[in-house]
Amino acid sequence: MDFPSSLPPSLFTTGPLGLSDVPDVSFMCSWRDALTLPESLPQGSENTAPHVAKGLLWEPDTPGPLPLLPPGADPWDPGVTAQDLLFRGGYQFRRQPQAVLDVTEQLSRFLWDHGDIAFAPLGKLMLENFKLEGARSRSKKKTVVSVKRLLQDLGGHQPWGCPWAYLSHRQRRFSILGGPILSTSVASLLGELLHEELALRWEQLLLDDAFTGGALAWVPGRTPGAGQLVYPAGGALDRLYFQKVNLTPGSEPWVLGDPGHIRLRGPVRQVVTRTVQGEALLAVRSDYHCALWKVSKQGQPAPLQVLQVEKGATGISLSPHLPGELAICSRSGAICLWTPQDGLQQIYKDPETLVFRDPSPWRWADFTAHPRVLTVGDRTGVKMVDTQGPQGCGLLLFRGGAEASCQKGERVLLTQYLGECGPECLHPTLHLICTQFSLYLVDERLPLVPLLKWNHGLPSAPLLARLLPPPRTGLPRPLLLAGQGGELQLLHIAGEGASTPRLAGPPQSLPSRSDSLSAFPPLEPKSQWRLQERLTAPAIGLAAAIPPSANTPVLSLFQLSAAGDVFHQGLHLQADPGPDSSAPTASWTPQATASCSRWLKALLEVPPAPPVWAAPTFSHRRLLGCFEPQKAEGKAPEGLRTAMAKGRLLQLRDLGLLPTEERAPAPEPGPEDELSERLEAAWEGQAAAWWERRRGSSLGPGKQPKRHKRRTQLSNTFSSLSGRLDLSDAASPPPSPERTLPAARPQPPVTPPSQESTQELWARAVPSERQQTLRDYMAELPLRGDAPGGASVPSSQTSSVRATPSRQRAAVRSGSQPHCKKPRMGF
């Protein structure tokens, strides 16, 4: 290989820096600083494009990409989010906010959802304390728990302050037996494992490297504008689809027929296609499997080989030199090469990273300009490995450090070989290296020296990159970068042949899928949120093609989301724009809005994904076991929706069970309806009169009233209340004229309204169940104005009445009733 002749000759020296006649550049920290001193780049900024060519502005046809294919029939689950893993509270003493994983909530969810996994080993250890049969045990041991009854109790238990929650004796016995074991073993063992899983999930949320390289590929067909898209779809992304598409300049791509698909054993993570010596090859990477197909001229795939990777595959690449040669990377640090002639052979293995220690098991491999030399990359750097040399030998091509002026924490995310054979291609020794901050162009002939560095400024990690052929003779080659969040950036790289690669013109930001929200009709909040969630799904695939065009070059851009949706964006190259010109604002066409409406209608017909976890509810088997399920007919669904919309309780009239115009007639109280009659009298304040009528009707003429039971409590109540009651004002109301008392009983005097109100005042302090009994007792006492001969009762007599109510009651009864036997309890 020759040294690039385009480099400034003043830097080509025979000795070390600082010992020749050229200007002293020994103070430079790396070769990169020395190479950027000549006339190539101005010294103002490293992000200044050196040569701005004309005709490099791509104009999008629509403000955002449009859905190309209808959504799949399977619901899409976006998975866990940051809100699901983070602790909702916070420490007040923290000066800076910090993300804290909520291990407690996740552990409780795991115990609820996967109790068989959490408690199965402990159940085997405690088997002697459990009784698995359903029959009752005659054993008197209190350390044996019936499993059947315990499960029934746990099925009806509702935690978190439910009013129906209760703890049975079986649950208490189980908690006493298993408390020491469950509180130590489960919490310690599962807590450590769960914390490790949460940390891994959190790293995946920050950077998910499973789809590095992209899962969408364009396989060209027999004609220049024909081809097919190869992409995964389905709820688990385990079906590989082959959709034939015809690209026409100036219009939307034509989708030809229904796609064919192949069912795989795992989710598809990466799809790579390459045409070598007229033979189209297709390689697919899953989590633990890799497969290779040969695509015929008619577009039919024929399987060649399926490989199993025990430790998990992280990358796959097809050789641009030999047809059917495949490089596979494993999480264990092994790099294997598969050929149809020699089969599978391991060419490199190192569980440690190249430059410094990094815990990521991600590995990547790609080919170089030499057929027997490969590049091996990890998060810290990239190394060139000779497959025919001894194990472990190689040369660092890129190192994350001062040589490339890397920032703190900068890591390698993607490495890709850019060399291809052709008259207008870049030099075959160029490699693209992307980090979370910058992209680098590195030449194999100058290790550790980036020929070009550009701060891309993407908000998410650039895991997808596609280098396209020049749209027209003499124009630079477009380079597409896509972030994990769906952001797109278009750059142009010039430098054909032996010239130095450079950026031609400033980069151009392209519309993302979230910019297409304005093309959809307005929806209700729940459906709107579902549409936004679908449009903002992570990007897992990127493909592009330039169909043949006689006039203006056209770029067809395809994007694949994690939900399995394929979107299309068409761009036209603006002819000779000025230095200050910008792309005109695109607008939505009626055809575009109609296409979005059809896609949205099909999306809303797909049932939403079931929730991953829901709070447990108490069992209704015991409460609703005797009721038969009834179908909701008529106004039941409508009434339920109306009540939910208004935020009120569901009533019978909402379900149409009773007419809403008039209430159901209340049952008329019959002669035997004692409760209704009593309630009506109590409501009108005539409870005492009702009681007198009821007692008089039950006794009949010539009968004596029965003795009251529990007279000890009543006498205590009367004696306690006699000191604060005014007997002169406590008179019972007159009886109703409908029913008369027997002649043997004297009629009580009529109580004026003032006395009734006074009676209600002192009755407030008496319990309701004793008020009626107290009224009966007060009715039997003589009043102050009703003494014989019209004389008033002296105060001494009144005090004696107040002091001895039982004696007065006996004295009153002695005049009209026969003498009763003295009670045994002394009353």
URWO-V779372 format. One record per residue. N is the residue number from 1. RES is the residue in one letter. OMEGA is omega as a letter, one per 30 degrees, with the letter a starting at -180 (NA if undefined). NEAR is the number of other C-alpha atoms within 10 Angstrom. Layout:
# URWO-V779372
n res omega near
N RES OMEGA NEAR
N RES OMEGA NEAR
This chain:
# URWO-V779372
n res omega near
1 M a 7
2 D l 6
3 F a 10
4 P a 15
5 S a 11
6 S l 9
7 L a 15
8 P a 13
9 P a 8
10 S l 11
11 L l 16
12 F a 11
13 T a 13
14 T a 8
15 G l 8
16 P a 8
17 L l 17
18 G a 13
19 L a 13
20 S a 13
21 D a 8
22 V l 12
23 P a 11
24 D l 11
25 V a 16
26 S l 13
27 F l 10
28 M a 11
29 C a 13
30 S l 16
31 W a 19
32 R l 19
33 D l 16
34 A a 16
35 L a 17
36 T l 15
37 L a 14
38 P a 13
39 E a 10
40 S a 14
41 L l 17
42 P a 14
43 Q a 11
44 G a 7
45 S l 8
46 E a 14
47 N l 15
48 T l 15
49 A a 17
50 P a 16
51 H l 14
52 V a 14
53 A l 19
54 K l 15
55 G a 14
56 L l 22
57 L a 23
58 W a 21
59 E l 21
60 P l 23
61 D a 20
62 T l 20
63 P l 21
64 G l 24
65 P a 26
66 L l 24
67 P a 22
68 L a 20
69 L l 16
70 P l 18
71 P a 22
72 G a 16
73 A a 14
74 D l 16
75 P a 17
76 W l 19
77 D a 16
78 P l 13
79 G a 8
80 V l 12
81 T l 11
82 A l 13
83 Q l 10
84 D a 13
85 L a 19
86 L l 18
87 F a 15
88 R l 11
89 G l 8
90 G l 11
91 Y a 10
92 Q a 8
93 F l 6
94 R l 8
95 R l 7
96 Q l 7
97 P a 9
98 Q l 10
99 A a 11
100 V l 13
101 L a 19
102 D a 17
103 V a 17
104 T a 14
105 E l 14
106 Q l 18
107 L l 18
108 S l 11
109 R a 16
110 F l 16
111 L l 16
112 W a 15
113 D a 16
114 H l 12
115 G l 11
116 D l 11
117 I a 11
118 A a 19
119 F a 15
120 A l 12
121 P l 11
122 L l 15
123 G l 14
124 K l 11
125 L a 10
126 M a 14
127 L a 13
128 E l 11
129 N a 19
130 F l 17
131 K a 16
132 L a 12
133 E a 11
134 G a 10
135 A l 10
136 R a 9
137 S l 12
138 R l 6
139 S a 8
140 K l 7
141 K l 9
142 K l 10
143 T l 13
144 V a 19
145 V l 22
146 S a 18
147 V a 17
148 K l 14
149 R a 18
150 L l 17
151 L l 13
152 Q l 12
153 D l 18
154 L l 16
155 G l 15
156 G a 19
157 H l 19
158 Q a 18
159 P l 14
160 W l 7
161 G l 7
162 C a 11
163 P a 8
164 W a 10
165 A l 13
166 Y l 14
167 L l 12
168 S l 13
169 H l 12
170 R l 19
171 Q l 18
172 R l 12
173 R l 16
174 F l 19
175 S l 13
176 I a 12
177 L a 17
178 G a 15
179 G a 12
180 P a 10
181 I a 14
182 L a 15
183 S a 10
184 T a 11
185 S a 14
186 V a 16
187 A a 16
188 S a 12
189 L a 11
190 L l 16
191 G l 16
192 E l 13
193 L a 12
194 L l 18
195 H l 17
196 E l 12
197 E l 12
198 L l 18
199 A l 13
200 L l 12
201 R l 17
202 W l 18
203 E l 13
204 Q l 12
205 L l 13
206 L a 12
207 L l 15
208 D a 15
209 D a 20
210 A a 20
211 F l 22
212 T a 24
213 G l 28
214 G l 25
215 A l 27
216 L a 25
217 A l 25
218 W l 23
219 V a 24
220 P a 21
221 G a 19
222 R l 11
223 T a 9
224 P a 13
225 G a 18
226 A l 17
227 G l 21
228 Q l 20
229 L l 19
230 V a 25
231 Y l 29
232 P l 31
233 A a 25
234 G a 19
235 G l 18
236 A a 17
237 L a 19
238 D l 19
239 R a 20
240 L a 22
241 Y l 19
242 F a 23
243 Q l 20
244 K a 22
245 V l 21
246 N a 17
247 L l 21
248 T l 17
249 P l 20
250 G a 14
251 S a 10
252 E l 17
253 P l 18
254 W l 13
255 V a 15
256 L l 11
257 G l 9
258 D a 11
259 P l 15
260 G a 13
261 H l 16
262 I l 11
263 R a 12
264 L a 15
265 R a 11
266 G l 15
267 P l 21
268 V a 25
269 R a 27
270 Q l 27
271 V a 25
272 V l 21
273 T l 22
274 R l 21
275 T a 19
276 V l 15
277 Q l 10
278 G a 9
279 E a 13
280 A a 21
281 L a 24
282 L l 23
283 A a 24
284 V l 23
285 R l 28
286 S a 26
287 D a 21
288 Y l 17
289 H l 19
290 C a 23
291 A a 19
292 L l 23
293 W l 19
294 K a 21
295 V a 19
296 S l 14
297 K l 14
298 Q l 9
299 G l 18
300 Q l 11
301 P l 17
302 A a 13
303 P l 13
304 L a 14
305 Q l 16
306 V a 13
307 L l 14
308 Q l 13
309 V a 16
310 E a 12
311 K a 14
312 G a 18
313 A l 26
314 T a 28
315 G l 28
316 I a 28
317 S l 26
318 L a 25
319 S l 20
320 P a 22
321 H a 18
322 L l 12
323 P l 19
324 G l 25
325 E a 19
326 L l 24
327 A a 23
328 I l 25
329 C a 27
330 S l 25
331 R l 19
332 S a 18
333 G a 22
334 A l 19
335 I a 24
336 C l 20
337 L l 21
338 W l 18
339 T l 16
340 P a 12
341 Q a 8
342 D a 9
343 G a 12
344 L l 15
345 Q l 13
346 Q a 14
347 I a 19
348 Y l 20
349 K l 16
350 D l 12
351 P l 12
352 E l 15
353 T a 20
354 L a 19
355 V l 17
356 F a 11
357 R l 10
358 D a 14
359 P a 8
360 S l 13
361 P a 16
362 W l 23
363 R a 26
364 W l 29
365 A l 29
366 D a 24
367 F a 25
368 T l 25
369 A l 21
370 H a 11
371 P a 13
372 R l 13
373 V a 17
374 L l 25
375 T l 23
376 V a 26
377 G l 28
378 D a 24
379 R a 25
380 T a 21
381 G a 23
382 V a 27
383 K l 21
384 M a 22
385 V l 25
386 D a 19
387 T a 19
388 Q l 9
389 G l 12
390 P a 11
391 Q l 14
392 G a 12
393 C l 12
394 G a 17
395 L l 15
396 L l 18
397 L l 23
398 F l 27
399 R l 25
400 G a 23
401 G a 17
402 A a 12
403 E l 16
404 A a 21
405 S a 15
406 C l 15
407 Q l 13
408 K a 8
409 G a 10
410 E a 15
411 R l 21
412 V l 22
413 L a 26
414 L l 25
415 T a 27
416 Q l 23
417 Y a 22
418 L a 20
419 G l 19
420 E l 17
421 C l 12
422 G a 12
423 P a 8
424 E a 18
425 C l 19
426 L a 24
427 H a 22
428 P l 20
429 T a 18
430 L l 21
431 H l 23
432 L l 19
433 I a 22
434 C l 25
435 T l 21
436 Q a 23
437 F a 20
438 S l 19
439 L a 23
440 Y l 20
441 L a 21
442 V l 23
443 D l 22
444 E a 20
445 R l 14
446 L a 15
447 P l 17
448 L a 25
449 V l 23
450 P l 25
451 L a 19
452 L l 20
453 K a 20
454 W l 17
455 N a 14
456 H l 18
457 G l 13
458 L a 20
459 P l 13
460 S a 16
461 A l 24
462 P a 28
463 L a 27
464 L l 25
465 A l 25
466 R l 18
467 L a 20
468 L l 19
469 P a 18
470 P a 19
471 P a 20
472 R a 13
473 T l 8
474 G l 10
475 L l 18
476 P a 26
477 R l 23
478 P l 20
479 L a 17
480 L l 23
481 L l 24
482 A l 26
483 G a 20
484 Q l 24
485 G l 20
486 G l 27
487 E a 21
488 L l 22
489 Q a 20
490 L l 18
491 L l 20
492 H a 23
493 I l 18
494 A a 23
495 G a 17
496 E l 19
497 G a 15
498 A a 15
499 S a 14
500 T l 17
501 P a 19
502 R l 21
503 L l 23
504 A l 22
505 G l 22
506 P l 18
507 P a 18
508 Q l 15
509 S a 15
510 L l 21
511 P l 18
512 S a 22
513 R l 28
514 S l 19
515 D a 16
516 S a 20
517 L a 18
518 S l 13
519 A a 22
520 F l 18
521 P l 12
522 P a 10
523 L l 11
524 E a 7
525 P a 9
526 K l 8
527 S l 14
528 Q l 15
529 W l 12
530 R l 14
531 L l 18
532 Q l 14
533 E l 14
534 R a 21
535 L a 22
536 T l 18
537 A a 20
538 P l 19
539 A a 27
540 I a 30
541 G a 30
542 L l 28
543 A a 24
544 A l 20
545 A l 20
546 I a 21
547 P l 18
548 P a 17
549 S a 14
550 A a 7
551 N a 7
552 T l 15
553 P a 20
554 V l 25
555 L l 24
556 S a 19
557 L a 17
558 F l 23
559 Q l 29
560 L l 26
561 S l 24
562 A l 24
563 A a 27
564 G a 26
565 D l 22
566 V l 23
567 F a 21
568 H l 20
569 Q l 25
570 G l 23
571 L l 19
572 H l 17
573 L a 18
574 Q a 19
575 A l 14
576 D l 12
577 P l 15
578 G a 10
579 P a 10
580 D a 5
581 S l 9
582 S a 12
583 A l 12
584 P a 10
585 T l 10
586 A a 12
587 S a 13
588 W l 14
589 T l 12
590 P l 10
591 Q l 9
592 A l 17
593 T l 17
594 A l 14
595 S l 18
596 C l 22
597 S l 15
598 R l 13
599 W l 18
600 L l 18
601 K l 12
602 A l 14
603 L a 20
604 L l 13
605 E l 10
606 V l 14
607 P l 11
608 P a 13
609 A l 12
610 P a 10
611 P a 8
612 V a 9
613 W l 10
614 A a 10
615 A a 10
616 P l 14
617 T a 12
618 F a 15
619 S l 15
620 H a 10
621 R a 12
622 R a 8
623 L a 8
624 L a 10
625 G a 9
626 C a 8
627 F l 8
628 E l 7
629 P l 8
630 Q l 6
631 K l 7
632 A a 10
633 E l 10
634 G a 11
635 K a 14
636 A l 17
637 P l 13
638 E l 15
639 G l 18
640 L l 15
641 R l 14
642 T l 14
643 A l 16
644 M l 12
645 A a 9
646 K l 8
647 G l 9
648 R a 9
649 L l 10
650 L a 14
651 Q a 13
652 L a 13
653 R l 15
654 D a 20
655 L l 19
656 G l 15
657 L l 12
658 L l 13
659 P a 12
660 T a 11
661 E a 7
662 E a 7
663 R l 9
664 A a 9
665 P l 6
666 A a 6
667 P a 7
668 E a 8
669 P l 12
670 G a 9
671 P a 7
672 E a 8
673 D a 10
674 E a 12
675 L l 10
676 S l 14
677 E a 16
678 R l 16
679 L l 14
680 E l 15
681 A l 16
682 A l 14
683 W a 10
684 E a 8
685 G a 14
686 Q a 18
687 A a 21
688 A l 23
689 A l 19
690 W a 22
691 W l 18
692 E l 20
693 R a 18
694 R a 15
695 R l 13
696 G a 19
697 S a 14
698 S a 11
699 L a 15
700 G a 12
701 P l 13
702 G a 10
703 K l 11
704 Q l 11
705 P l 11
706 K l 7
707 R l 7
708 H l 9
709 K l 8
710 R a 8
711 R l 13
712 T l 12
713 Q a 9
714 L a 15
715 S l 14
716 N l 11
717 T a 14
718 F a 20
719 S l 15
720 S a 12
721 L a 16
722 S a 17
723 G a 11
724 R l 10
725 L l 16
726 D a 15
727 L a 19
728 S a 16
729 D a 18
730 A l 25
731 A a 25
732 S l 25
733 P a 23
734 P l 17
735 P l 20
736 S a 13
737 P a 7
738 E a 6
739 R a 13
740 T l 13
741 L l 20
742 P a 15
743 A a 9
744 A a 11
745 R l 13
746 P l 10
747 Q l 13
748 P a 16
749 P l 15
750 V a 12
751 T l 15
752 P a 13
753 P a 10
754 S l 10
755 Q l 17
756 E l 16
757 S l 13
758 T l 14
759 Q l 20
760 E a 14
761 L a 11
762 W l 15
763 A a 18
764 R a 10
765 A a 10
766 V l 14
767 P a 9
768 S a 10
769 E a 8
770 R a 12
771 Q a 18
772 Q l 16
773 T l 16
774 L l 18
775 R l 20
776 D l 16
777 Y a 17
778 M l 22
779 A a 20
780 E a 17
781 L l 21
782 P l 21
783 L a 19
784 R a 17
785 G a 12
786 D l 13
787 A l 11
788 P l 8
789 G l 7
790 G l 9
791 A l 10
792 S l 12
793 V l 16
794 P a 10
795 S l 10
796 S l 9
797 Q l 11
798 T l 17
799 S l 14
800 S l 13
801 V l 18
802 R a 20
803 A a 16
804 T a 14
805 P a 19
806 S l 15
807 R l 13
808 Q a 17
809 R l 17
810 A l 16
811 A l 12
812 V a 13
813 R a 16
814 S a 12
815 G a 9
816 S a 11
817 Q l 12
818 P a 9
819 H a 10
820 C l 9
821 K a 6
822 K a 8
823 P a 8
824 R a 6
825 M l 7
826 G l 6
827 F NA 11
